[in-house]
Amino acid sequence: SKARDARLSSYQRLNVEALFAWRDVELTTPVETILGEPSARVVCAHCAEEIVNGREIWRDAQAYCIACAHGAYYRSVASWDAGFNSQRSRSRFSNLSCVLSGSSS
């Protein structure tokens, strides 16, 4: 579709720092539990994230990802929030929104 092609084109023009934020984490759940088994894909009713490998949690006939249903399966081991909330990071994510919406800044 045209909308999908436009999104892909937008992503391709952005640098890695504008698309992703990364931080060191420590798993609080065994990796075997996180991986799950291959199966159908569903979409989280809360965050719209695609859920694969049968890892969805069903509540009131709706599928939720584990993070929305029970909280994240990791925790930060460094002060990532300070960097994310910096002016530079806010600017990056603002620019990302403009590109994805088709606006120019």
N, C-alpha and C positions, 0 to 999 in steps of 0.2 A: 504494500500500500504506500501511497505518497507520504502519509504521516510517519510510518515506520522508516522509510528511506530518509526523511528529513531528520528524524532523531538520530539515526546512524551517522548521517553526515555531520551533525552537530558534535556528536561524541568524537568523531575522528579528527575534528579541528582543535579539540581541547588537549592540553597537556595532561600528563598523569596527575600532577598535583591538583588540578582543578576537578578531576573526576573522583579521586580517592583520597581518603584520609586513613592513615594507618598508625597503629600503636602496638606496643608489646602487650601481650595478654598471657594469662595463665588459665588453662582449662580448669573448670570446676566440675566437669562431667567427663567420664572416660571417652576417648575418641571413638571407640566401638559403638557406643550409644549414640553419638552424634551422627555417624555415617548412615545408619539404617540400612534397609534393604531396597533394591531397585523396585519401583512400582509407578503407578500413575502420578501425574502432577496435579496439584490443586493450588488455589490462591488463598492467602490468609484474608479472612473477613475484616480484619482490623487494619493491617498495614499494606495489603495488596501484594506482598512479597510472594513469589512463587515458592511452593513447598514441594520438594521431591523426596523420593525414597521412603514414602510412608511415614514421614516424621510429623504429620499434622496431628493436632489435638482437636477432637470434635466436641463442641458444646452447643446445645440448642440447635442441632442440625447445621451448624456452621463450622468450617475448618479454620483453625488458627495455627500460626507458626509457634514453635516452642517459646520463643522470646516474648511474644504477645500473651501467650497462655500462662507461662510460668516465670518469665524473666530470662535474662540472657544466660548462656552457658559458659560465660567467661567473665573475668574482672580485669580491670586495668592494673598494670603493675608500675606504671609511671604516671606522671602528671600530664596526661594528654589533654584534659579539658582546658587547661590554661592556654595551650597552643591553638586549640579549636576556636576558642573565644577571642583570639587575637584579632586585631584590625585586618591583618593580611588574610586570615582565614575567612572572615566575614566577607571581605571583598571577593575572594575566589568563588565562594558559594553564590554570591550575588551575580557575578559574571556568568556562572554556570546556569543560573535561572534565566538570565537574559538570552543566552544562546539557545537553550532548550525551548524557550517560548517564542523564539524568532525575533525578539527585540534586539536592538543594538545599544551598547552602552557607550 
